[in-house]
Amino acid sequence: MTDIPTAFDLLHLLIAAQKNTFGSNGVCTTDEIIECLSVQPVQVLQYVDELRDMGYTIVASHDTGYHLVDTDFALMPHTIFSHLDTRVIGRKIKYFSTIPSTSWYARELAEQHANSVDGMMIIAREQTGGLGRLGRAWSSPKGGIWATLILKPSLPVDKMFMLTLVGSVSIAKVIRKKYKIGGLIKWPNDIMIGDKKVGGLLVEVNAHKGALDYCLLGFGIDVNVNLDNIDPEIRSRVTSISDELGYVVDPAKLLAACLKEFEIRYDQVEDGEYDSVLREWKGMSATIGRRVRVNKLSSSFEGEAIDVDKDGTLLVRKDNGTVERVIAGDVFPV
C-alpha cells in the first residue's frame, strides 16, 4: 500500500476478504479497515463511495461490515490502472458490468459535468444497446472492450474527424506491435485483421455556434469475444484477437496500450501535427489502392480508392476516370 491510504487500498482489503485472507466470511468490518489503514470512520465511507462511483458493487451492513460483490476484475478500474501509463486519457474511469450504451452514459456526464470529465472513460463488459455508424446496432457481447472517451480537445470543429484517425491508428498499431498480427484500417472507422472486422470507432461532436462543447469517442474491440455469440448474419465478416492468436488475451493490458498510443497521437493533433497521423493512417489502410464498391444513401458505384485527403474524405477513381469524393457511405472491397 502507499503511505497515504486511498480508495484502492480499501479495495485491496475487500479483495483479500473475498479470498478469505483478510476479514471473516468475505467481509471487512469497519474496525478492521480503520486499524489496517489507520484512517477515520468518515474516510472509510468516502472510500466506499469512491469505489461505488467507479462501478464496484459493495454491500454494506452496520452489523457485519463491507462485502465486495464483484468477482470479474478483467476490466475493472484498478486492473486497468495497474497497466496504464497516460497523463490524462483514461485516468478517470466509470465501469459497468452491463449497460445499454457507454456513449449514452458518457453523453449525460458530459452534458452535466463537461469541465471535470475530460479524458474520462466509460467502459462496460457488455452493451445491450450499442450503436455504430448511421444508427446501426453494434454487437457488444462479453469478451470485448466497449468504451467511450469524453474529450474536450482544442481542435477546430472541422478537424474533429482527426480523432477517428487517431483512434484507428492507435488500436491498429497496438494489434501489430503487441500481437504481431496485421491490424489494418478500413475507411472510415473499422479496424480489420485481413478482411474481417475486429473493432470500430465512432466520434460524436457536440458544438454550439461553431464552438466545441465536448466530443465522445466510442470504440469497441473484439478481444476475447466468443464468435458463436455474434449475429449469424455478420459472423463470417468478423473476428476476435483471441481467435486469431489461439489464446485468451489480457484485455486490460491491451486497453492500456491503446490509450497510451491514443494519447501520444492526440497530443500531436492538439499541436497541429495532422500530417504525421494521416501518414500513419494511410500506411495501415486496408482501403487505399483497392478496388471498392461505394454504397451511398441514394446511389452506388465502383472504382479504385486512391487516397484520403486532409479532411478525411476518401477519393475514388471511377471507371470513367473521374474522381469521386466520398464523405460518407459504406465502402467494400470487390
N, C-alpha and C positions, 0 to 999 in steps of 0.2 A: 504494500500500500504506500501511497505518497505520504509526506509529512503532514500535509493538510488534507483531512478526510474529504471525500467527495461523494456524490450520489453513487458513483460506480464502486466505491469501497463498500457501501451498503449492499449493492448488487452482488458483489463477490461473496458476502456473508450469506445472502439468500440462496445463491447457487450452491454454496457449501452445505447449507441446510438441506437443499434438495438431495444432495449426495450423502446426507447423514454424516458429514464430517464436522458439522457445527450445529448448535441448537439441539432441538429434540423433535423427532417425527416431522421433519421438514419445515419446522417453524423456528423463527428467531424472536425471542421476547425483546421488548424494548430495553429492559435492563441489560440483557446480553449485548445488544447493539451499543448502548451507551458505554458499557465497560470496555468493549473491544475497540471502539472508535474514539473514545474519550470526547464525546460530544454531549450536548444538552438535549433533552426530550424534544424541544422545538425543532432542532436540527434534524432529528430523525424524521419528523413529519415533513420537513422541507424536502429531504432526500427522497422520501416515498412519493411525494407529489411530482418531483422532477422526473423520476423513473416512469411514473404513470404517464406524464406528458410526452415522454419519448415513445410510449407504446407498450411498456411492460405491464403485465397484469399481476397486481399484488393484492392479495386478500388480507385484510386487517381485522383483528379481533382484540378487544380490550382484555379478554380473559387469557388468550394464548400468545398473541404476537402477530408477526408478519409472515406470510407464506407466498412464495413466488410460484405462480401457476404455469408460466411459460416453460416449455421444455425444448423447443426447437430454436437454437440460437444462431443458426447459419447466417441470417441477415439482420440480426438484432444490432442496435447501435453500438454496444460495447465490442461486438465481434468486428464490425466494420472499422471502428476507431483503432483497433489493435493493429490494423494494416495501413491506415490512412496516413498519407504524407502530403496534405494540402494546407494552404493557409486559410482559405475561406470556403471553397466548394465542398459541400458535404459535412461541414463542421457542426451543423445543426441537423438533427435527424428526427423525423417522426415516423414510427413504424406501425404497420397494421398487419395482422395475420390475414385478414380478408377485408377488402373494401371495393365498392363499385368502381371507383376510378381514383388513382392518385392525383390526376390532373384536376379533377373536380375539387378535391380537398385542398390542393395547393392554391387553386384559384380563390377559394374562400379565405384562406390565410393571407394571401397577397392583397386581397381587397381590404381586409381588416387591419393588417399589420405590415404594410409594404416596406416600411423603413427599417424593420427589425428582422426580416426573414431572408435577406439577400444571401444567396448561396445555400439556403436550406433545402434538404432533400426529403421528400415524402416517398416512402418505399413500402411495398407490400409483398407478401408471399404469394398472394393470389388476387387478381382483379376479376370482378364479376360483370363489370360494365365498361371495360376499356374500349376506347375508340381510337382509330387511326385516321389517316387522311380521308377527307370527304365524308366524315361521319361513319366510316365503316367499323364494324365490330373488330376488336383487337383481342384475339385469343390470348388469355393470360393465366394459364394454369400453374399449379405449384411446380416448383423446379426451375422457374425463371427468375430474372430480375425485372421487376416492374416498378419504375420510379419516375419522379418528376422533380426537376430542379427549379427553384424560384430564383430568378435573376433580375438584377437592375443594372444592366450594362450602360456604359456611356456612349454606346454606338448610336449613330444616326438611325432613325427608324427604317430608312431604305437600305440599311446594311444588316438588318436583323436576320436575313437569310444566311449570313455567315455562321450563325450559331448552329444551324443544321450541318454545315460543312465541318465545323469544329467538332461537334459531337460524333459525326460519322467517321471522321479521320481518327479520332481518339479510340473509338471502340475497335475499328478495323486494325489499327496499329497494335493494340493490346493482343488481339487474337493472333496476329502474326508473330509478335515478339515473344509472348508468353507461352504459346502453344504450338508455334511453328506450323501453323496451317494457314491457308491462303485466304485471309479476310479481304473482302472486296466491297466496293460501294456501288450500288445501283441507283442511278439518278431517279428521284431526288433524295430519297431518305431511307433506303433499305441497306442493311448490312448482309452480305452474302458470303457463303462458302461454296465455291463453284457456282452452280446455277440454282442453289437453294438458299432461301432466306433464313437467317439466323437471328436477325434483330431489325429494329427500326426506330425512327425518331420522329417527333412531331413538335414544332415550335408554335406557340401561341403568343401573340403580341397584343398587349393592351396599351393603347396610346390615346391621348386626348389632345386635340388640336396640334398634332404633329409632335407632341412631347411624350416620351415613353413613361408610362406608369410602372410597368413591370412586364416581364415575359416569362413564359413557362417552357421548359424543355423536357418533354416527356420522352422516355426511352424504354425499350424492352429488349431483353436478350434471352434467347432460349439456351440457358446454361445446361441444366440437367433435366429439362422437360422430357417426360415420357411421351414420345411421339404418338403412342396409341391414344393419348388424351386429346390430340389435335383433331379438329373437324376433318372428317374423311375427304371432304371436297378440296381441302388445301394441303393435306398431309404429304402428298408427293412433291410439293413445292417448298417444303420447309425442312430444316434440320436443327439439331442442337449441338452445342460444342462437345458435350459428353458422348453423343452418338458418333461424332466424327473421330474422337480420340479413343473411345472404347473404355473410358473410365470416368468416374464421378469427379467433377471439378469443384474446387472451393469457391463458392460464389462471392464471399466477402473479399478474398484476395483479388479476384477478377474485377469486382466493382471498384475497389480502392485503386487499382491500377488505372482503370478507365477514368476515374475522377481526377487522378494526378495528370494524366495526359490531357484531359479536358482543360484543366486549369492553366497548363502551360500554353495551350493554343488560345484560350480565352484571353489571357494576358496579351498575347500577340495581337489579336484583333482589336482589343481595347486600345493598344498603342498604334493602331492603323496599319499593322502589317498583314494586310489582306492577301497579298500575292503569295506569301510563303504557305499559307494554309491552302489556298486554291491549288498551288502546285502539288502539295501532298495529296489533296483530294483527287486530282487528275491522275497522279501516279498509282492510285489504288482503284481507279474507276473500272467497273465492270460494264460500262455503257459506251464510253468513248471508243471509237474505232470499230464498233459492231453495227451490223445491220439490225434495225429495230422497227417495230410497229408502234406507232403512237396513237393511242385512243384518247380523243378529247371528248368533251360533253356532246358535241353535235357532229363530229367527223372523226375519221381516222386516216392514216397514211403510213407508208413505209419509206425508209431511206437509211442513210448511214449517219450515225451520231458522230459528229466530227469535233465537237468542242463544247465546253461550258464557259460562258463569258463571265465578265466581272460582276454581273448582277445575278449570277446563279442560273441564268437561262440556258437551256440545252439547245444547241444548234444542230439541226438535222438537215443533211443534203438530200433532197428528194430525187427521185429517179429522173426528173426533167431538168435537174441541175440547179434548181432554185434552193435557197437555204431558208428553212423554216425555223423561227424562234419559238421554242416550246417553253411557255411559262408555267403551265400546269397541265397535268394529264398523266395517264398511265403509259409506261414505256416497257415494252417486252422485246427480248432478243428474238430474231427469226432466222 
